[in-house]
Amino acid sequence: MIQAKGIEKSFGSLKVLKGVGFEVAKSEVVSIMGASGAGKSTLLQILGTLSTPDAGSLVIDGIDVLSLSSKALADFRNRKIGFVFQFHHLLPEFTALENVMIPAFIAGRSKKDAEEAAKALLTDLGLAERFTHKPSELSGGEQQRVAIARALINKPAVLFADEPSGNLDSRTKEELHKLFFTLRDKYGQTIVIVTHDPDLAGMCDRSLFMRDGQFE
């Protein structure tokens, strides 16, 4: 599902990624650990096509993403990539259902199709009673599940999660960790997670450790 080779990235004179190679199979759940500043989030941004490497190659779901035009890349990202961050970034003026539907509208899907898909996802994630609630009316764990539903609405090839449980209490965190594996089992979802949480890393199919811009 992901083949990255020789990924390099510098910010000024600071070389953050030093020829990283990274592969993930379809339906695999892989965690990336490492100290702050090791290059984890920079790599995730490149894998998620939010940032361009200085050198290297990147193929996702059979597509050479670095060769795409900016318009084609934006379309690819909307259809093939899902993101979940530590802070959910839900739009406060919209309901849970409306927040989940937004990427479907961007992809050109009809209101009926987007609404049906959003309701099905939110129901799967235990939020059937929360369709009309705005983010301020939801708990932290519920907000994060809405963010996950939003990330999944276009059936992405890969779901990228950056410290997804870093802001949650221990019980909610455990529920969220289990949810990732439910998603893999139900949808065949490929998931890459950057985390500092050893419990979450220990649940993954593979856990990689990054130090000074390289995998150990």
N, C-alpha and C positions, 0 to 999 in steps of 0.2 A: 504493500500500500504506500509506503514511503521509502525512497532511496535517496539519501543525501551523501555526497562524496566531497571531501576536500573543502568543507565550508570554512571560509575565513571572513572575519569582520573586525575592522579597526574603527576606533573613534579617536581621531587625531593621531597622536603617537602611541596610543594604548591599543594593543592588539588583544581583543576580547576572545575571539575564536580562532584557533590555530590548526586549521585543517581537519575539522570534525567530520567523521563518517557516522552515519546513523541509518538504520533500516528497521522498519516495523512491518510485520505481516498483517494481513486482513484479520480483523476481530481480535487482535492482540491488545492487551492493556500494558503499557510500559510507563514506568515512572523514571524521572530524572531528578537526582538529588545532588547536593553540593552546597558549599558555603555561599553566603551572599557575595556577589562579585565574581563567581566562578564562570559565568557566561550562560547560565541556564535559561533565563528569560530572553536573552538576546537570541539564542538558538531557537527558542519557541516562536519568537516573532518572525524569524526567517522561515521556519518550517510552515508557519501559518500564513506566509506570503504578505505579512505586514511590513517586512523589512527585506532589503535586497543584500545578499552577501557580496563581499569584494571579490571573492573567487569561489569556485566550486560548482557543483551541479545538484539539481533538486528535481526529482520526479515524484509526483503524487498521483495515485490512481491512474498510472500510465501516461500522465501528461507532463511534459517538460515545462514546468511553470516559469522558469527564468527566461524562456523564449517568447512568452506571451506579451502582447501589447498591454498597456495600462488598462484599457477598457475590457479586454478579454480576461485579464487577471482579476479585475474587480468582479466580473461575472463568475469566474471560477471560484473565487473566495466565497461569494454569496451562496453558491450552489453546493460546493464541495467541502467547505471548512466550517466547523462550528467552534465557537470560543466560549469558555467559562472562566471568569477571573475571580480573584479574591473578593473584589467589590462588584456587585452584580450589575451595576450600570443600567438598571431599569429606569424607564422614563416615568417620573412621578405623577404626571397628569393623566396617564393611561392606566386602564385596568390590567390585571394579569393576562386576560385573554388578548387584549389589544397589543400588549408588549410582545407576546409570543407571535402574533400574526405579522408584525412589521417586516421581518426578513422575507416572508412569503410574498408580501406585496411588492417588495423590491425585486423579487425574482419574477414578477409578472403574473402571479397566480390570482385566480378570481377570489372575491370576498367569500363566497360559499366554500370553496376548496380550502382556503386559508383558515376559515373559522372551524370547519370540521376537523382539520388536522390539528389545530391548536387545542380544541376541546379534548380530542382523543389523547394527546400527549399529556395535558394537564391532569386528566383523569388517571392515566397510567402512573403519574407521579404523585398521586394522592391528593390532588387539588381540585377535585370535582366541585367542591363547595366554595371555591375561591375565584371563580371566573370573573366576577364583577368587582373584586376587591382591588384597590390601588395599593402600590408598594408599601405605603405608610401604614396600611391596615394588616400587613402580613408580618409574620415573624422572620427572623434572619434566615432560618432554614427554609421557610416557604419561599422567600424572595430568591434564594439560590436555586431552588427547584424550578421556579418560573424562568430564571436565567438559563437553566439547562434545557427546558422545553423550547425556549427561543433558539438556542443553539442547534437543536435537533429538527426544527420545523421543516427545513429543506432537505432532510435526509442526507447529511454530509458524509463524505467518505471518511473523514477524520474529525474527531472531537479533541480539541486541545484545551487543557485546563491548567491554569497558572495559580497555584496555591488556593485551590477551590474551597478548602475547608479552613483556611487560616483565620477566618473571622468568626468562627462558630464555636459554641460551647461543646463539651466533650460528647454529650449524648447526640446532639444534632449532627456533629461531625461524623460519628460512627454510622448514623443512618445514611448520610450523604456518601460515605465511602462504599457502603453496600450497594447503593443505588447505581454507581458506575458499573458494577459487575452485573447487575440486573439488566442494565441497558445493553451491555455486551451480549448477554445470553439471549435477550429478547429480539434485539435489532441487528445483531452481528456487528455492533459498532466497534470501530478501531479507536482507541483512546490513548493519548499521550498526556501525562500529568507531570508538571513540575511541582515538587512538594518538599517541605522540610519535615513532613510527618512520617516517622519510621513505620507506624502502624499501617498507613495507607500504602507506603512503598512495599511493605512486606506482603500485602495482599495481591500485588500486581504479578503478571506473568514473568516480567523481567524488571529489575531495578538497576539503573545505570548511575554511576557517580561521576560527576564532573569536577575537575580541579584545574584552575588556571587555564581555562579555555580548551580543555581536552578531556575526553573520557579516560578514566584510569583503566 
